[in-house]
Amino acid sequence: MRSDSVIVKDINQRDNENDNEIEEEEDSCDEAEHIPTNEEALSAIKLLKTLYYRQRETSPQIIDKVRELEMDIEKQFWRAKTVQRKIADFFH
């Protein structure tokens, strides 16, 4: 039969190993995450649009959603490019 101190040591060692594994997973997630720029998103959506337009069996709803997504990304792109020139621009 194992003593209490041996059991506590085993549990602490397992906790430390689990903590190390979690830290390694977090580090790998941080390195792998890449947030695309507006330009990258625009080129990707144009690629998707081309793909769906060339397929004959694509439903019109999918094409509409891709177009909506493209328009939303374009808005974000141009919003990032514009500079407020007058006070009224602030309210749009």
C-alpha positions as CSV (number, residue, x, y, z in Angstrom):
1,M,0.0,0.0,0.0
2,R,1.2,3.4,-0.9
3,S,1.7,6.1,1.7
4,D,-0.1,9.4,1.6
5,S,3.0,11.4,0.8
6,V,3.8,9.2,-2.2
7,I,0.2,9.7,-3.5
8,V,0.5,13.5,-3.0
9,K,3.8,13.5,-4.9
10,D,2.3,11.6,-7.8
11,I,-0.7,13.9,-8.0
12,N,1.5,17.0,-7.9
13,Q,3.8,15.6,-10.6
14,R,0.7,14.8,-12.8
15,D,-0.6,18.4,-12.3
16,N,2.8,19.8,-13.3
17,E,2.8,17.7,-16.4
18,N,-0.7,18.8,-17.3
19,D,0.2,22.4,-16.8
20,N,3.2,22.0,-19.1
21,E,1.0,20.4,-21.8
22,I,-1.5,23.2,-21.5
23,E,1.2,25.9,-21.8
24,E,2.6,24.1,-24.9
25,E,-0.8,24.0,-26.5
26,E,-1.4,27.7,-25.8
27,D,2.0,28.5,-27.3
28,S,1.3,26.5,-30.5
29,C,-2.1,28.2,-30.8
30,D,-0.6,31.7,-30.6
31,E,2.0,30.9,-33.3
32,A,-0.6,29.3,-35.6
33,E,-3.2,32.1,-35.5
34,H,-3.0,34.5,-38.3
35,I,-5.7,37.2,-38.8
36,P,-5.9,38.0,-42.5
37,T,-5.8,41.6,-43.7
38,N,-8.6,43.2,-45.6
39,E,-6.6,42.7,-48.8
40,E,-6.1,39.0,-48.1
41,A,-9.8,38.6,-47.3
42,L,-10.8,40.4,-50.5
43,S,-8.6,38.1,-52.7
44,A,-9.9,35.0,-50.9
45,I,-13.6,36.0,-51.4
46,K,-12.9,36.7,-55.1
47,L,-11.4,33.3,-55.4
48,L,-14.5,31.8,-53.7
49,K,-16.8,33.8,-56.0
50,T,-15.0,32.5,-59.1
51,L,-15.3,29.0,-57.8
52,Y,-19.0,29.2,-57.2
53,Y,-19.8,31.0,-60.4
54,R,-18.0,28.3,-62.4
55,Q,-19.9,25.4,-60.8
56,R,-23.2,24.8,-62.6
57,E,-25.0,23.2,-59.6
58,T,-24.4,26.1,-57.2
59,S,-27.6,27.4,-55.6
60,P,-28.5,31.0,-56.1
61,Q,-28.6,31.4,-52.3
62,I,-25.0,30.5,-52.0
63,I,-24.0,33.0,-54.7
64,D,-26.1,35.7,-53.0
65,K,-24.4,35.0,-49.7
66,V,-20.9,35.1,-51.2
67,R,-21.8,38.4,-52.9
68,E,-23.0,39.8,-49.5
69,L,-19.8,38.7,-47.9
70,E,-17.8,40.3,-50.6
71,M,-19.7,43.6,-50.2
72,D,-19.2,43.5,-46.4
73,I,-15.4,42.9,-46.8
74,E,-15.2,45.7,-49.4
75,K,-16.9,48.1,-46.9
76,Q,-14.4,47.2,-44.2
77,F,-11.6,47.7,-46.7
78,W,-12.7,51.1,-47.8
79,R,-13.5,52.2,-44.2
80,A,-10.0,51.4,-43.3
81,K,-8.7,53.4,-46.3
82,T,-10.8,56.6,-45.8
83,V,-9.8,59.5,-43.6
84,Q,-12.3,61.8,-41.9
85,R,-12.1,65.1,-43.8
86,K,-15.1,67.0,-42.3
87,I,-17.2,66.7,-39.2
88,A,-20.1,65.2,-41.1
89,D,-18.0,62.2,-42.1
90,F,-17.9,61.2,-38.4
91,F,-21.6,60.5,-38.4
92,H,-21.6,58.1,-41.4
